[in-house]
């Protein structure tokens, strides 16, 4: 987890902010330790029709167990206000955590627009989730494969498969401007949580490396500020993950360890509310190391392989 200085948002939840000619942002009212200032819904297009990326939650979307409430309905209304006079022709989701995709259904009902993008995914977890639970009601009309496109009046979005944070995670590249909508895969305010069983550290690192090889001009994540130096940030994220792996191996050099003890040593000064998320990422690293033959586990106790 990142310890970056807080970023103060420039808009209130429900307001619409123009970022570039083809890109607007509407902030959802769901701030939390896991969503930062809230989920950012991106609107793409300036002509007759537009696409909506990550329509957001239908409830407050803060964490597991949050009931639906009026805030979610208010966010859908805010999206509709932002596109008044235009037609939504595509509703795209980067992945199906509950702070990203549930509002797709009511937005489709209000506009008739198809839900397009990532594949559906619903899992029961074997431990505390790192952020919102999966949206088991997500039902896309069309699933995009890597490289497939959706186009409208003056805009073209291409799917970029980036599994790791979740196995169904997609980014979307706006060909006309060089922007990439990165969902939860890359964010400037924090590193992405990789939470097994669906989160996969090896896949996440491979997806980061893939983005590093691209030439995108700017990233628009689902949480936090735009990333104006994408390759520099991605290089730092790859280095950060490799450093975490080295920390884990150093801890295990001292002897067998359980994950809570490793978290205490590795994440000094961490917000206690994020301890569970840190443990999930450590587990993801350990599973990756186990698959590479570096460590082994018995009864939740991890050790180095001689």
Protein Blocks (a to p, Z undefined) as FASTA:
>chain_A
ZZbdcdddfbdehiacdfbfklccdddfbdcfklonopcdddedjblbccdehebjfblo
laghiacdfklmmmmmmmmmmmgoiacfbdcdfblcfklmmmmmmmmmmnopacedjddd
ddddfbdcfbdcddfkbccfbdcdehiacddehiacdddddehjbmkbccdddfknopac
ekjmbcfkbccddddfkbcfklmmmmmmmmmmpccfbdcdfedcddfblmlmmmmmmmmm
mmmmmmmmmmmmnoccdfklmmmmmmghiafklmmmmmmmmmmmmmmmmmnopacceehi
acddZZ
